């Protein structure tokens, strides 16, 4: 598995952790929280079992408060699928996969396009591309924005993560000045998991990580964040005040496909142990494109997605 593909797990794990917090608390205040969730019209596709497709959006329409390093909607218009997490349940088995955002698929009008950009075209194009190119159906479509993740972490009172070296990234606003355990706010946690150009302080010198090393480090940081969010979610479930606060923060940032409700997310509780990254082939000289290959198809097949498993 390449470092590029491993890095695609960073948002997926954090998004799933945030969703779990909503599920835990929503069981006690379902009606109120369900009414806060937004819905978007999209024609879903058919397949065996039940499949949740979770998108971490990079829309600038809602970013964490404070210094905005991500840009405005005028500077970065629309939204792209910054992470694509697929959870499939069939015959008592559950598989959770993260797809490379730069995987080349068939987009609108049959034109090849990166998966992340099919979302920019429209959620409908995205759903259709998953079906046509990867045999992945969509039973429930879930979208979480950047600010939503940050708000959830803040509602928890922040999280503790451990890093090997001080790290900074001017592009994401990341600045952690000491190694070891760091207590992160929502904005800091988001900056860590979105870091694409990190520099680490090693032996007194700030060293920029190359693309591959940076992708691997980001994957490791996100795994640490994910473990912390999930463990904190379990503790939050025992505290009604915290659980309510966290669920309200996350529910305000969720968008579901029409017909899906908060209770539709409950089965995701069974997908917390393993999130597997779907591999793909890098294209020499093309930093932002990866191609599906035999390993891609094998990974999808093992999760239950083979030729003919999706129709629309």
Secondary structure, DSSP 8 states (H G I E B T S, - for coil): --HHHHHTHHHHHHHHHHHHHHHHHHTTSHHHHHHH-EEE-----EESSEEEEEEEE--TTS--SSS--S--TTTS-S--EEEEEEEEEETTEEEEEEE-TTBEEE-GGG-EEEHHHHHHH-HHHHHHHHHHHH----SEEEEE-HHHHHHHHHHTT-EEEEESS-EEETTTTEEE-SSEEEEE-HHHHHHHHT-SS-EEEETTEEEE--HHHHHHHHHHHHHHHHHHHHHHHHHHHT-HHHHHHHHHHHHTTEEEETT--GGGGGGGGGGSS--EE---EEETTEEEEEE--HHHHHHHHHTT--TTSEE-
